[in-house]
Amino acid sequence: MPPFELDAPVRRSLAMVAVWLVVVNLFALLAFNRLNLAPDTSMDWMSPGSVRPVSQDWNIIDLHNRWDSYWYLEIAENGYSLRGVKDQANVVFFPLYPLLVRMAAPLAGANLVLAGWMVSSVFLALAVWMLVRLTQEFHPGIDPMRPAMFLLAYPAAFFLNAVYSESLFLFLSLAVVLYARRRNFLPAGVFAGLASATRVAGVFLFVLLLVEFIHANGWRALFTRRAWPLALASAGILAFFAYHWIAFGDFFLYIKVQNAYGRDFAMDASDFGFRNGPDLVVTVLDWFFIAAAALMGLIAILRLRLSYGLYMLVSLGIAVGSGSFLGAARYTMVLFPIHLIGAGIGSAVGRGAWLFGSVLLLALDIICFVNHYWAG
């Protein structure tokens, strides 16, 4: 089946994406203008000068410009630099997404926030398209619309239409999987390379690609010319690091600047404590998403595909080892097997319980995000 054929499940899923975009953005607009919230206190580094204040208004476009959106927009407008606050700088944000935002800016009347919203929304639709295709071809026991439904209900799903790289990364990840399972490893390698130019987690798609290649061709094929597309998987991140070396004189600049964002690849007791009620909620939710995703990784190995589960567990292992659980919901959302597992639950009550809980957390996350509380 051609990957871009508009059959009935694809059409219905894309219609669901369109409805979702309308519903969540109207909810976000109402939540932003209904609540008069005091500044967030969930993080010890939060102070009146450390968090960009937002004033209530009815500008639905600007709702998508929060937190890391600032960095992506700065890159799209001015490129990379070492300017920043408290040693933070935009060099830790990968280039493909801001490049696409810059390219889309003329279509958005030079409004970079609108361009970012457009880019994210388009790739959300493409990601759902790929997810439906993957389900139809390789998981025929699952209703092809259900994984998309579980994705759109995920607690961090609003990030899929914010000025963030999540929807682009998810699309590229699913393209890697779809082409790898079709044993077409050249496009799979190209998409993996693009994913590693989108987020650092993209480099872990090499694990999935490697396992699928061995499954298709045997391990001896790794020593033949057929294996060369696997090398493309790290092309994006290597090119980005090479740019750091050329522009700033440091090939490992990304790792060094990450320390300023709390990714110091070390843990101490303070990483597992909390200061107040809001901090406790954030901490408990982060632990929950990491633990649940680890369990889903094991289930993926046992019930879906070895490559799926290994990709999830390696990604989670690196994330946990980085020294911070912050953003766990957002990080786990793009681990696509989670949505296949949820959609594959045989009990209607079980699926309903998952979706009800997820939608409530999604509403909480939207309220936090648009009011510039810590979210994700």
Salt bridges, closest charged atoms under 4 A:
ASP7 OD2 - ARG133 NH1 3.40
ASP62 OD2 - ARG66 NH1 3.82
ASP68 OD2 - ARG330 NH2 3.80
GLU137 OE2 - ARG182 NH2 2.32
GLU166 OE2 - ARG199 NH1 3.10
GLU166 OE2 - ARG330 NH1 3.04
GLU212 OE2 - ARG305 NE 2.86
ASP250 OD2 - LYS256 NZ 2.78
